[in-house]
Amino acid sequence: MLALAAAIYSGLLQQPVVPPILVPLDDTANSASKQSLMLSSPSFATARLIDRGIAFVFKAEWN
């Protein structure tokens, strides 16, 4: 367990293990995932905001 923790924190396990022939494919996948994250972030933030608003309204006490 100690050796695994040392390998993780030293960055040894974070080294790329992709063969050089697959690097262009890895770059394409990386850019596609970044683009999808950028496109989905506003939707997620809006959904969280709506959820918090609904929770606030349900917790409010009406006199």
C-alpha positions, 0 to 999 in steps of 0.5 A, spaced: 500 500 500 505 504 501 509 503 494 502 504 491 501 511 494 508 513 493 508 511 486 501 515 485 504 521 489 511 521 485 507 522 478 510 515 476 503 512 475 501 518 471 506 517 465 502 516 459 502 509 457 499 510 450 503 507 444 506 513 440 502 511 434 495 512 438 497 519 440 493 523 434 487 519 436 488 520 444 489 528 442 482 528 438 479 524 444 482 529 449 479 535 445 473 532 444 472 531 451 474 538 453 469 541 448 463 536 451 465 539 458 465 546 456 458 545 452 455 541 458 457 546 464 452 551 463 447 546 463 449 543 469 450 550 472 443 552 470 440 545 473 443 546 480 441 553 480 434 551 479 434 545 484 437 550 489 431 555 488 426 549 488 429 547 495 429 554 497 422 555 496 420 549 499 423 550 505 420 557 506 415 558 511 409 562 508 405 566 514 
